[in-house]
Amino acid sequence: MQATVSIEVGQDAPDYKLKGPGGQFVTLSEYRGKKNVVLVFFPLAFSPVCSHQLPSIEKQMDRFRGLDAEVFGISVDSHYANEGVRQAARRASLYSPTSRAETSQAYGIFLPERLYSGRAVFLIDRRGKIAYKDISPTLGDVPSNEAVLQALTSVS
């Protein structure tokens, strides 16, 4: 599993434009100076590991929001595929890049030989800096919610 070079903690987070529930668009720059942002990259909609990862994040959503963070689940899937997952699982925070690989490429986790992203979590503080990252070594490994919540506590 070989991705492009990932951005590092302390660097400016690349901006993005994502399409989310109801077709609304959202960008990182909208949150700069206002909220922390947690980006949760997952490879593909409806895959077995994602079907466990996303509900575990949803269960912790009150804690994320209590620490003044917005959480965005991102895959290279189309907006329609992510809407299907969201509706089937009653998830509210799945987003698709406007270009299939654009956001995962910007964060250095796109796997070109597979045409999807690796599994990763990035915490972006209110200043727009990468405050924490956890890139899974394999697609079956899931980043720890507790670790990112702890990192979020230190920036909030």
Secondary structure, DSSP 8 states (H G I E B T S, - for coil): --------TTSB----EEE-GGG-EEEGGGTTTT-EEEEEE-S-TT-HHHHHHHHHHHHTHHHHHHTTEEEEEE-SS-HHHHHHHHHHHT-S-EEEESSTTHHHHHTT-EETTTTEE--EEEEE-TTSBEEEEEE-SSTT----HHHHHHHHHHH-
